[in-house]
Amino acid sequence: MKKVIVACGGAVATSTVAANKIRELAKREGIPVEVSQCRVNELDSKKDGIDLIVTTAKVRKDYGVPVIHGVAFVSGINIAATEQNILNVLKQ
């Protein structure tokens, strides 16, 4: 099972939208996934054992795992490319 953290800058509204889209994507592709949510400032303490970080806020730090900017799930722009990037990581 792949583990994904979806992180946002403040509240949890945008990460909830992105997390739900990732769950739907993984289900559609038959990929077992566990998706959790947090704030960006919590990533350091929650990154252990994670396969992918998707953020809806700007993140420049290297957490030692792939980080994908997931604002497309909120804006509706470039969703297909973002989904493909996520699938590329989840299928590894």
Backbone bond lengths (Angstrom), bond angles and torsions (degrees), N, CA, C in turn:
res aa  C-N    CA-C-N  psi(-1)  N-CA   C-N-CA  omega(-1)  CA-C   N-CA-C  phi
1 M - - - 1.456 - - 1.527 108.67 -
2 K 1.325 115.41 131.84 1.454 121.16 177.22 1.527 109.18 -84.85
3 K 1.325 115.13 145.27 1.463 120.47 179.31 1.523 109.54 -116.64
4 V 1.330 114.58 128.42 1.462 122.19 -177.43 1.522 108.62 -125.20
5 I 1.331 115.57 136.16 1.470 120.97 170.51 1.515 107.06 -110.02
6 V 1.317 116.26 133.07 1.457 122.04 173.64 1.516 106.72 -109.60
7 A 1.332 115.64 121.58 1.464 120.76 -175.34 1.516 111.10 -119.79
8 C 1.334 114.79 142.24 1.462 120.60 176.25 1.521 108.65 -125.78
9 G 1.306 115.32 173.86 1.452 120.18 -175.59 1.513 114.90 -79.20
10 G 1.299 117.48 -39.11 1.467 119.52 -174.53 1.500 112.34 -127.06
11 A 1.284 114.52 -98.41 1.464 120.01 -179.92 1.527 109.15 -73.40
12 V 1.302 118.38 -168.00 1.453 120.74 -176.01 1.529 113.90 -108.99
13 A 1.301 117.69 6.17 1.465 120.64 -174.68 1.530 112.70 -60.94
14 T 1.325 117.90 -52.38 1.465 119.21 -177.15 1.520 111.87 -69.91
15 S 1.325 117.45 -34.72 1.471 118.52 178.51 1.523 111.07 -68.96
16 T 1.316 118.04 -30.28 1.464 120.94 177.31 1.523 110.65 -66.27
17 V 1.319 117.20 -42.82 1.463 121.39 177.59 1.529 109.47 -60.99
18 A 1.334 116.98 -49.33 1.462 121.01 -178.78 1.526 111.38 -64.65
19 A 1.323 118.04 -42.44 1.461 121.54 -179.46 1.526 110.93 -60.66
20 N 1.313 116.63 -43.32 1.466 120.12 178.64 1.525 111.91 -63.61
21 K 1.322 117.36 -39.39 1.464 121.54 178.39 1.530 110.46 -65.52
22 I 1.325 116.99 -39.06 1.470 120.60 179.42 1.523 110.21 -67.57
23 R 1.311 117.44 -41.41 1.474 120.53 176.36 1.533 110.69 -59.38
24 E 1.334 116.50 -45.21 1.464 121.25 179.03 1.534 110.94 -62.21
25 L 1.314 116.65 -44.07 1.463 122.49 179.62 1.526 110.47 -60.71
26 A 1.315 116.90 -48.85 1.466 121.17 -178.94 1.523 111.04 -63.20
27 K 1.317 116.83 -41.36 1.462 120.55 178.86 1.523 110.37 -63.00
28 R 1.328 116.10 -45.12 1.467 121.49 179.72 1.531 111.40 -59.97
29 E 1.339 115.97 -34.30 1.466 121.27 -177.78 1.531 112.77 -93.52
30 G 1.341 117.06 -1.09 1.452 120.63 178.83 1.530 114.14 71.52
31 I 1.319 116.24 30.84 1.466 121.32 -179.50 1.523 108.75 -104.80
32 P 1.336 117.46 119.30 1.464 119.01 176.45 1.534 109.44 -68.50
33 V 1.319 115.66 127.28 1.465 119.60 -175.76 1.518 110.24 -143.56
34 E 1.310 114.60 144.61 1.463 122.06 172.57 1.526 106.34 -115.24
35 V 1.320 116.62 118.92 1.461 121.27 -177.00 1.523 108.87 -113.26
36 S 1.334 115.59 126.56 1.462 120.87 175.24 1.521 108.69 -123.05
37 Q 1.317 116.15 167.61 1.456 121.50 -177.19 1.517 110.14 -127.53
38 C 1.342 114.58 151.74 1.460 121.02 174.40 1.519 108.96 -161.49
39 R 1.317 115.58 177.53 1.463 121.15 172.39 1.522 108.08 -88.64
40 V 1.316 116.75 154.42 1.464 121.55 -179.90 1.527 110.99 -54.49
41 N 1.333 117.65 -39.67 1.469 119.65 -177.59 1.531 113.02 -70.99
42 E 1.332 118.14 -4.43 1.467 122.48 176.80 1.531 112.90 -100.12
43 L 1.329 117.64 -4.31 1.460 120.76 -173.98 1.526 113.17 -59.31
44 D 1.315 117.88 -41.16 1.468 119.79 -179.15 1.520 112.02 -56.04
45 S 1.309 116.97 -39.86 1.463 120.24 -176.93 1.526 113.12 -84.29
46 K 1.333 118.13 -10.24 1.468 120.66 -175.36 1.523 113.93 -118.34
47 K 1.324 118.84 2.51 1.460 122.03 -172.19 1.524 115.13 -80.65
48 D 1.323 118.30 -16.49 1.458 120.54 -177.68 1.530 111.26 -63.03
49 G 1.327 115.82 130.60 1.453 120.92 178.57 1.511 114.80 79.53
50 I 1.320 117.02 5.81 1.467 122.06 -178.12 1.528 109.53 -91.56
51 D 1.330 116.43 141.08 1.463 122.00 178.62 1.524 112.86 -93.40
52 L 1.341 116.67 -25.14 1.463 120.92 -174.93 1.513 110.11 -155.69
53 I 1.316 115.29 140.16 1.467 122.19 172.01 1.522 107.10 -114.89
54 V 1.330 116.08 127.96 1.463 121.94 174.28 1.520 106.11 -117.08
55 T 1.327 116.83 127.45 1.457 119.97 -178.21 1.511 111.31 -118.94
56 T 1.320 115.03 150.51 1.460 120.26 172.13 1.521 109.68 -107.70
57 A 1.327 116.08 9.69 1.465 123.06 176.39 1.529 107.80 -126.47
58 K 1.308 117.26 160.33 1.461 121.32 178.55 1.526 109.21 -68.29
59 V 1.338 115.83 128.09 1.459 122.09 177.63 1.521 107.82 -133.95
60 R 1.311 116.36 127.76 1.466 120.31 179.79 1.522 112.61 -113.05
61 K 1.308 117.15 -10.39 1.454 122.20 -176.11 1.533 111.09 -73.86
62 D 1.331 115.58 146.58 1.461 121.31 175.25 1.524 108.57 -92.14
63 Y 1.313 116.83 117.12 1.465 121.92 -179.29 1.521 112.19 -99.89
64 G 1.326 117.08 2.60 1.455 120.99 179.73 1.516 114.18 82.85
65 V 1.316 117.29 4.31 1.468 123.44 174.73 1.528 107.29 -135.55
66 P 1.330 117.49 159.72 1.461 118.83 179.00 1.536 111.94 -59.87
67 V 1.330 114.58 139.77 1.465 121.81 176.52 1.526 107.20 -121.73
68 I 1.319 116.16 125.28 1.465 121.48 178.68 1.515 108.69 -119.09
69 H 1.325 115.41 132.38 1.460 120.73 177.89 1.530 107.84 -77.58
70 G 1.328 117.58 117.19 1.455 122.30 -172.84 1.508 115.28 -106.17
71 V 1.325 117.55 23.57 1.464 119.48 -179.45 1.527 111.79 -63.94
72 A 1.331 117.09 -18.19 1.473 120.25 178.29 1.528 111.47 -58.74
73 F 1.329 117.15 -31.39 1.462 120.30 179.49 1.524 112.05 -68.04
74 V 1.325 116.34 -21.82 1.460 121.69 179.25 1.531 110.33 -94.58
75 S 1.344 115.84 -43.00 1.458 120.68 -175.81 1.526 113.37 -82.83
76 G 1.330 117.03 -26.44 1.452 120.50 -176.11 1.515 113.60 84.59
77 I 1.320 117.77 1.66 1.465 122.72 -178.05 1.529 109.16 -100.92
78 N 1.328 117.07 129.21 1.468 123.84 178.57 1.527 113.54 65.93
79 I 1.315 117.70 32.41 1.463 120.45 179.96 1.531 111.23 -61.68
80 A 1.319 117.80 -44.11 1.466 120.72 -177.10 1.530 111.09 -60.30
81 A 1.316 117.27 -43.53 1.470 120.74 179.62 1.525 110.95 -65.65
82 T 1.325 116.50 -40.79 1.461 120.42 179.01 1.525 110.14 -65.27
83 E 1.326 116.98 -43.93 1.460 120.51 177.44 1.520 111.18 -60.14
84 Q 1.329 116.90 -41.42 1.466 120.00 -179.72 1.525 110.88 -64.94
85 N 1.343 116.63 -41.07 1.469 119.93 177.51 1.533 111.07 -61.23
86 I 1.313 116.62 -40.76 1.472 121.38 178.75 1.526 109.66 -65.52
87 L 1.327 116.84 -45.92 1.468 120.77 179.32 1.524 111.30 -60.98
88 N 1.317 117.35 -39.34 1.466 120.76 178.93 1.526 110.84 -57.31
89 V 1.326 116.87 -40.15 1.467 120.62 179.07 1.532 110.56 -74.54
90 L 1.323 116.89 -45.44 1.460 119.97 -176.32 1.513 113.53 -67.02
91 K 1.312 117.87 -25.78 1.473 121.32 -179.30 1.529 113.16 -87.04
92 Q 1.316 117.27 -1.31 1.481 120.22 179.74 1.499 110.62 -73.96
